Amino acid sequence: MGVVVALSLLVIVGFAIAMLLAPTARLATEDKDDAPAPTWGRPAAAPTPAATPYRPGVSGLVDPDWLRATAESTGIPERALAAYAGVAMAKASTMPTCGLAWNTLAGIGYAESRHGTHGGSSIAETGTVTPGIFGIALAGGATAEVPDSDGGVIDGDAQTDRAVGPMQLIPQTWRNWHIDASGDGIEDPQNIDDATMATANYLCRASGDMASEKGWRAGVAAYNSAGSYIAAVAAAADEYAH
């Protein structure tokens, strides 16, 4: 538990800065006067698995027809959606009790970087975001002060830490959850597969029950406890589920 609490504090910093980097826009559901705002992201239906994985890593686990249809209906770029869905499928296999759904990962990805498109970035077929996405310097004042922990290797800043990648993980957090989920042999927080799997692993460690409202809110709050952030992710996740 001590590890989870300590890491929660680190991730909160990164995700708080991400809110400054990519403030969440209003979704269609928020404009409906007759519908109350969602309080959590109810799990969407599970993705359809591919008959045979068609590329390395988690993104090759998802049925291409499901991917095309769902990307069209949600507006999520296909390559980002392949990461969210593939990671959810992988976690369902290795940790089914967590109950983490793809639409929650998509809600976080939307809030953090508009699915890897913030600032004109895009996701290549390999899953890597180009140009890389970096948050503002965590130098204190308007932000928490987080001294440099990586010599600028991960975030390009040798003075202070910055959140990095499509899921906006700070270097300290990435060191605890780094993983290669794309199958390219490289662990990279700027890769949507790797970053999403690190996010999923963190959520399931922090909560372990993402399929209930209480557990879902606890997991997302471990990333960022601000009510506005939880509401933004809930709104996006709920929209994608519908």
N, C-alpha and C positions, 0 to 999 in steps of 0.2 A: 504493500500500500504506500510505503514511503516513496518508492520509486515513481509510482503513478502520480502522487501529489506533486513531487518535484518536477516531473515532466509536464504536468498540467500547467504549472506556473510558466514554464518556458513556452509552451504552445500558446497560452493565452496571450503572451506578448506578441508573438508572431501574427496571430490571427487578429489581434486588435489593430496592428499596423495595417494588415490587409484590408480592414474596413476603410482605412484612410486611402489606401491605394486603389481600391475598387469598390466604392460605395454601391450597395445593392439597389437596383431600380425596382419600381413597383411592378408586380406581376399582375396578370389579368384578374386573378382571383381577388386581389386586394381592392379592386374597383367595384366589386359586387356588393351593393348595399344590403342585399338580402341574405348574405352568407357571412357568418362570423369568421374572423381570422383564425386559421388553424393554430393549434397550440403545440403540435408536433408533426413530424413527418411519418404518417402511417405507411407501412411497407407497401410498395407497389408489387404487382404480380412479378414473379421471378422471370428473368429473361429466358428465351428459348436457347438451349445449348446447340452449338454446331454439331452436325453429324460427325465430323472429324475436324479437329483443330487445324486451321488453315494457315497459321503463322505462329512463330514462337511467342511464348508469354501469354499473359491473361487475356489480351485483346483478341486472340485467336479462338477463344472458347465460345464466342457468341455467334448465334446463327445470323448469317448476313441478311436474310430477309427481315428478321426481327429488328436488326440493327437499322436498316434503311427505313422501315416503317416507323419505328419509334423516334428516330432522329428527325424525321419529317414532322411528326405530330408534336414533338416537344421543342423543336428548334435547337436541340443540343447538337453540336458538330459530331459527325459519326465517329471520328477517331477518339474524341473525349468520351463519348457514350460507350464505346467499346471497352475503354479502361474501367469506367464505373461498373458496367455490367459484368465484365470479366472478373474484376476483383470481388464483386459481390458473390459471384458463382464460386470462386476459389475459397472464399471465407465460409460459404455455406457448406463446402466439402470438408474443410479442415476444422471449423469451429461452428457447427450448426446451431449451438445454443445461443450464439450471439444475436442471430436474427437480423444482421445488417443488410439492408436493401440498397439496391443501386440508386434509387431516387434520393436517398439521404446523401450519398457520396456526390451525386449530381448537384444537390442543393448547396453543399459546401463548395464544390468547384465553381458554381455560379457566383456565390457570394465573394469568393476569394479572387478570382481572376477572369470571370466570364468565360469559364471553360478554356483557359489558356489563351484567350484572345486579347487580354488587356494590353493597351498601348500599341495595338497593331500586330501583336504576336500571333503566331499560328502553330498548329501541331502537325509535324511531319508524320508520314506513315510509320516511322520508327517509334513515334510517341514523344519525341523530343520537341520542346517548345523553342521556337526561334523567332525573334531574338529572345534570350532568356529574360524571365520576369524577376525583378528585384524590388523589394519594398524600400521605404525610406530608411535612412540611418536611425538606429535606435540610440540616439545620443542624449536623451533626456529632454527636459523642457516639456514640449507637447506630447512626448512619448516616454515610455519607460527607458531607463538607461541600461543598455546591455553591452558591456565591453566586448571587444573583438575576441572571439574564441577559436577562430580558424585561420588566422593570418591572411584572411581575404581569399582563401582557396575556394570556398563554396560560394560566398556572397560577393566577392570582388571588392571588399572593403576591409582594409587592414586596421582600421581605426575603431569601428563599432560593428556590431552584427546587424544584418538586414534579413528580412524574410525573403525566401527564394522560391521560385517555381510556381506552377499552377495551383498548388495547394498551400502556398505561402508558409513553408516551414522554416524556422530559423536554424542556423547551423548546429546549435547545441541539441536541438530536437532531432534533426536529421541524423546526427551521430548515434542516437539511441535507437532509431527506427529504420535506418538505412536498409534498403533491400533492392534486389534486381527482380522486378516483376515483368519486365519486357522481354526477357530471355536473350538480351544482347551481351550479357556478361559484364555490364557496367551498372553500378548503382548511382543513379543521378536524380537529384530532387527536381531537375528541370524536365524530367521525363514523366509524362502523365500516368503511365503504368506504375512506375516506381513510387511516385509521390502519392498516388491514390492507395496503393497497397500499404504504404507507411501510415497513411491516414486511417485506413481500415483497422490495421493492427492496433493503433493507438485507441481508437474508439472502443474496440472490443475489449481491450485491456482496462480501459477506464470505466466501462459500464458492464459489458458482458450480457446485456439484455436490451438490445436496440429495437426489439419488436414490441415493446410496451411504451406507453407515454412516459412513465417515470424513468425507465431505463434510457429511453431516447434522449430525454432532456438532460439527464445526468451525463451521458456521453458527449453531447454537443457542448454542454456547459464546461466540460473538462478542457475543451479547446478554447472557448471564449464564453465567460459567464454573463456577459452583457445581455440584458433582456432583448435589446434591439437586434443583436446578432442571432440569438436563438429564434426570434420571430422571423427574421429574414430567411434563415435556412429552412424553417418550417414552412413558410409560404412557398418557397421554391420547390421543396420536396413534395409538398401537397399538390402543387400545380403539375409537376411531372407525373405523379401517380395518376392523376386524372387524365 
